């Protein structure tokens, strides 16, 4: 009798457990995995600090980043260092280095986000058309896919920094030029990634079922294949933000960024500091650390998201 009761209790527990089980979406499951990832939490912490500093910092800095208050204290072989009033000292023009570093975070974030959005938008457009054409189209679709991918292959054949420098040199120095140049460099990455994801999704059972029901190919591509192919693209956008910040800093370092030094940007600050490394190495160390730590935050978060969304890499 007790054995039967035990069996009934176990069956009741299993039934209750099944009732408590709920199906979760891919993004919900990925979010749970990201929350349990130490590297993702570190990356998010870095990015939260960076974004807060970039948004709020310019209103909280103690001095104007363009005010040359200490110019009379700067000598050919001497630049005043940190003090109680100026935490990171002056730069070579007598401006408060801490204020310039904080305000420069906004420009760096702006360049990274806009350039990534440019690459994502144009790349997703090219990759979406190519993926839909290759996965669902006949002879014309394959021809469209082939032409678009050959253009993308030509862009991929060029080193990214060389391509960005070439575009920036053609358009002239400026912050907008840097955004466009870095954005164009990331276009083929997004295009290739989305196209590959859509081609893989085109062979899924739900596409076959929709085709059998008579749903138009265009509707299948836009309403079903495209949304299910965006996960790797979003992850790549997070990783590209880190690369965009580094490449934008490199262009500014080469003198192709904003020529107006009154508006600070970390790459431009590095470029200006190279002449004073023997006098004040801190002028280069602090903006370099800002670029490195910010890029690390985006990379850690992006890698954690990639592992959470990729079944082969899930732990």
Secondary structure as GFF3:
##gff-version 3
##sequence-region A 1 315
A	DSSP	alpha_helix	2	20	.	.	.	ID=ss1
A	DSSP	alpha_helix	26	35	.	.	.	ID=ss2
A	DSSP	alpha_helix	38	60	.	.	.	ID=ss3
A	DSSP	three_ten_helix	71	73	.	.	.	ID=ss4
A	DSSP	alpha_helix	97	136	.	.	.	ID=ss5
A	DSSP	alpha_helix	139	157	.	.	.	ID=ss6
A	DSSP	alpha_helix	160	171	.	.	.	ID=ss7
A	DSSP	alpha_helix	175	202	.	.	.	ID=ss8
A	DSSP	alpha_helix	205	212	.	.	.	ID=ss9
A	DSSP	alpha_helix	217	220	.	.	.	ID=ss10
A	DSSP	pi_helix	221	225	.	.	.	ID=ss11
A	DSSP	alpha_helix	226	228	.	.	.	ID=ss12
A	DSSP	alpha_helix	231	253	.	.	.	ID=ss13
A	DSSP	alpha_helix	266	273	.	.	.	ID=ss14
A	DSSP	three_ten_helix	274	276	.	.	.	ID=ss15
A	DSSP	alpha_helix	282	309	.	.	.	ID=ss16
A	DSSP	three_ten_helix	311	313	.	.	.	ID=ss17
###
